[in-house]
């Protein structure tokens, strides 16, 4: 266990950030699952609406540094490709 005051603070800050990042990741995963479910169900309108929401969540996560920009871009691209492939 840390004895120095600054080290104790770093532990608290790390826990806070970890919890925040975990919550953001969870939101992104849920949004992605909603898009994939709509695509699997063949509901194009719902898929497009879910894609819009998922893109927003992923971009927010990237802006906050939870995901690397390229990782976020790849996720959005794959979802958009899946939705646009629906005919």
Secondary structure, 3 states (H helix, E strand, C coil): CCCCHHHHHHHHHHHHHHHHHHHHHHHHHHHHHHHHHHHHHCCHHHHHHHHHHHHHHHHHHHHCCCCCHHHHHHHHHHHHHHHHCCC
